[in-house]
Amino acid sequence: MDEVLIRSLTPHVLGILVRRGADFAAAEDAVQDALVEAVRVWPADPPRDPKGWLVAVAWRKFLDATKANVARRRREDVVDAERGLPSDHDVEPAPDPAPAVDDTLQLYFLCAHPALTPSSAVALTLRAVGGLTTRQIAQAYLVPEATMAQRISRAKRTVSGVRFDQPGDVATVLRVLYLVFNEGYSGDVDLAAEAIRLTRQLAAAVDHPEVAGLLALMLLHHARRAARTAPDGSLVPLAEQDRGTWDTESIAEGVVILQTALARDRLGEFQAQAAIAALHADALTAEETDWVQIVEWYDELELLTDSPVVRLNRAVAVGEADGPRAGLAALASLDDSLPRHTAVAAYLHERDGDLAVAARLYAEAALKAPNLAEREHLTRQAARLNARRG
C-alpha cells in the first residue's frame, strides 16, 4: 500500500467533505476513519480510484456519525419535551457534488490559523494536511496519545467555524512547516521528510518566492543530516562533518530552487537563510567557507527579521570572517540570556586563545543546554580544553 499516496490525498478528500457542507471537525474525523479503513482494505483489494474511494468512505463515515448524533439528539428532544423545554433538529447535509476545486492551500491556511498556538497548529497540520494519525503525531512529539488527541480536538474546535473562502497568511503557514521540519525524527514518522513533502505540496499550490525559499532551506539542511551525528549519537559540529556524506542531489536541487526564487527580487527571511545554507554547502572544506558573504547575508536577514538570534549567529560569522575579537565585539552588544549565547562566547574565546575562559563558559553553556545531546557535546568541549590546559 502506498502510504505517501494516501497522505497526499488527505487534504483533497477533507476539502471535498467541507465543500459538501460538513463541519470541519466532523469531516476531519471522518477522513481519519476512512484512512484507517484504507490501511485495512487496500493491501488485499486496492481501488482503481483511490481518491474516489476515500471520498465515498469518508462521506459514509460522516453520514453515519451525523445520523448517530441526530438519533441521540432526538432522544434528548423527547426528554426536553417531557420537561416542557424547546427542541431543535439537526438537518443532514445533502451530498451535493463537490466543485472541481483543490482546497489544499486553504487547509494549510486553516491549520495555521492565528488563533492556534504553534504546537496546536503543527499538530493539526500534520493530521489534517499530512494525513498522520494521532498516534503517529504523539509518538513523534514524545507525548501520550491522549494528550495529543486533546490538543488536536481543541485545535479543530477553534477553526471549525472558519470558512474556506477567507484569505490566509502564507508566512504563518511557512513558520508552522518550519517548526515541523525542525522536530526531525522520532517514532515511526520522519517529520523532516514529512515537512519537505508538505512544503513541496504547498509550492505546487501557491506561487510565492518564500515558499520556494523554505523548500530550498529544508533541502539544504536535510542534505547534511547523515553527517550531523557520530555513530555513538554525539553531535558533530559543521566544521568537523564528513562532507562526503552530504546528499549532493538535495544540495543541487535546493540551490536551483533558491536561485529561481532570488531571481524574482522579492527577498524574504527563508530565502536569506537558504542562501547562507547554500554557501556552507558550496564549500568543499570548512576552511573554504565564504564567511564574508555569509556575514553579508546575515546583514540582510537582520534587516528582514530584527531577530536577536540572527544577530547571535551573525556574531559567529563575523568571528570567522574578521577574527574572534571582532566576533566577541559583535557578541558584546547582545543580551547574554539569549539561548546559546554562552556557547558562542566559549567558542569565540577558544578561537582567541583564552582557553581558561572558554572552558569555564563551555561548562556553563552545558548547564543551559536545551537537550541531552547538546549538553554532552558542550561538556566534552569543556573537558577537552581543561585537559589541554593541564
Disulfide bonds with the S-S distance in Angstrom:
none
